[in-house]
């Protein structure tokens, strides 16, 4: 008798996908008009290079972060590690972007 065992193996997509609990949001927005994977990759490279600068253009960073929001949301929904997200979007972990991201998520829910 098998009790407390999953019927699916742990490597199947059904068991790997986290099911939203009550009050959680499983939302994945589509890219803005004119945006695709190639343009998102360019935005990510811009963000990485801008983040390495001593004097950053906060306005441009904020605009690019807004453009890449659907991709970041997709990464979170896919269960990516924070380390991977931080490598792709280092600006996301600064205080102003954390506040902005939190507000945008609260407006969705």
C-alpha positions in Angstrom: 0.0 0.0 0.0 1.4 3.4 -1.1 0.4 6.2 1.1 1.6 9.8 1.0 3.3 9.2 -2.3 2.9 11.2 -5.5 1.4 9.4 -8.4 3.4 11.4 -10.8 7.2 11.1 -10.9 8.9 14.3 -9.7 10.3 15.1 -13.2 6.9 15.4 -15.0 5.7 18.9 -15.7 2.4 18.3 -13.8 4.2 17.7 -10.6 6.9 20.4 -11.2 4.4 23.2 -11.8 3.3 24.9 -8.6 -0.4 25.2 -8.3 -1.6 28.6 -7.1 -3.1 28.6 -3.6 -5.9 30.8 -2.4 -5.0 34.4 -2.9 -1.9 33.7 -5.0 -1.6 34.9 -8.5 -0.4 32.8 -11.4 -0.3 35.6 -14.0 1.9 35.8 -17.0 1.4 38.9 -19.1 2.2 39.0 -22.8 5.0 41.1 -24.3 4.2 44.7 -25.3 3.4 45.4 -28.9 6.6 45.3 -30.9 8.5 43.3 -28.3 9.8 39.8 -28.7 12.5 37.5 -27.3 15.2 39.3 -29.3 14.3 42.8 -28.1 14.0 41.5 -24.5 17.5 40.1 -24.8 18.7 43.5 -26.0 17.0 45.2 -23.0 18.6 42.7 -20.6 22.1 43.5 -22.0 21.4 47.2 -21.7 20.3 46.8 -18.1 23.4 44.7 -17.3 25.8 47.3 -18.9 24.0 50.2 -17.3 24.1 48.6 -13.9 27.9 48.3 -14.1 28.2 52.0 -14.5 29.1 54.2 -11.5 26.5 56.9 -12.4 23.5 55.1 -13.7 20.6 56.6 -15.6 17.7 55.6 -13.3 15.1 56.8 -15.7 16.3 54.5 -18.6 16.7 51.6 -16.1 13.2 52.1 -14.9 11.9 52.2 -18.5 13.7 49.0 -19.5 12.6 47.3 -16.4 9.0 48.1 -17.3 9.5 46.7 -20.8 11.0 43.4 -19.5 8.3 42.9 -16.8 6.5 40.1 -18.7 9.8 38.2 -19.0 10.6 38.6 -15.3 7.1 37.4 -14.4 7.6 34.4 -16.7 10.8 33.6 -14.9 9.1 33.8 -11.5 6.2 31.7 -12.7 8.6 29.1 -14.1 10.2 28.8 -10.6 13.7 30.1 -11.6 16.1 30.6 -8.8 16.7 34.1 -7.4 20.3 33.7 -8.3 19.4 33.3 -12.0 17.0 36.2 -11.9 19.6 38.4 -10.2 22.1 37.6 -12.9 19.7 38.6 -15.6 18.2 41.6 -13.8 20.6 43.1 -11.2 18.6 46.3 -11.0 15.6 44.4 -9.8 17.2 44.1 -6.4 17.9 47.8 -5.7 15.5 49.5 -3.3 13.6 51.7 -5.8 12.9 48.7 -8.2 11.8 46.5 -5.3 9.3 49.1 -4.3 8.1 49.6 -7.9 7.9 45.8 -8.5 5.9 45.3 -5.3 3.5 48.0 -6.3 3.0 46.6 -9.8 2.3 43.1 -8.4 -0.2 44.5 -5.9 -2.1 46.4 -8.6 -2.5 43.1 -10.5 -4.0 41.2 -7.7 
